[in-house]
């Protein structure tokens, strides 16, 4: 399940990056939703003592922050940061969960 949410978040982020909206966009909402679902799974796994989940959780929390900055920007959408976040998310989506 975690990989599926990461892949779905990645697909939505790719759509947002492709058409670069100026602010609030359904693709940003979808990315945030999938990342938050992934975060919930990782929180549950971390509570069970899975160290790999705790490390992934830290990365997902950072990704959520960057995506929300694009979803609700105070100025311009931070495209360079979103591009970097996309790379991190792509890496996470390609890695299987570990116990």
N, C-alpha and C positions, 0 to 999 in steps of 0.2 A: 504493500500500500504506500509506504513512504516514497518509493521511486516513482510510482504513478502520479502522485501529487506533484513531485518535483518536475516530472516531464510535462504535466499539464501546465504548471506555472511557467515553465520555459517556453512552451508553445505560445502562451498568452503574451509573455514578455517579448517574444520575437515579433508578434503582430504589432504590439505597441511601438517597438523600435522601428519597424518597417514603415509605419505611416506617421510617426512622430506627432501626436496631437499636442496642442499647446497647453492643455490642462486636463482635468478630470476626463477619464475615458473608460469605457466598459472593459477594455483589455487590462488596464491597470487594476480595476476592481477584481477581475478574474485572477490576476497574478496574486494579489493580496489574499484572496480567498483560499487559493491552493496553498500558498505559503503558510497561512494560519492553520489550515488542516494538517499540513506536514508538521508544523510546530507542535500541535496538540499530540500527535503520535510520538514525536521525539520526547516531549515532556513525560509522557506515560512510560516510555522505555527508559529514560534517564532515572525516573523514580524507582525502577526495578534494578537499578545499578549498572546499566549498560553504559560503559565509558564512551564508546563510539557515538552513542546517541547524544550524550552530553556535548561532545565536541561539535557534532553536526547542528545541535540546537543553537549553539553560539553563532554559527554561521547563518543559520536561518533567521535568527533575530536581527542580525545586521542586514540581511537581504530585505526583510520586512521594512526596516527603517528607510532604506534607499528607495524601495518601490513606493512607499507612502509619500516620500519627498517628490516623486514624479507624479503621483496621483493628485496630490494637493500642494503644488509648488507655491512657495512664497514669492517667487520671481519666475525666472525661466525654468523650464524642466531641466533637471541635471542629467542631460543625455550621456556625457562621458562616464558619470558614476553608474548610470543604468547599464551602459555597455560593459563596464567592469563587473557589475553584479550579474549580468547575463553569463559571463565567463565562469564565475563561481558557481552559479546555478547549473550550468551545463555540466560542469565537473561533478557536482553532487548528483545530478540526475543519472549520470553514467556509472556511479559507484553503487554497488549493492549494499544493503544494510548489513551491518555486522553485529554479532552478539556482544 
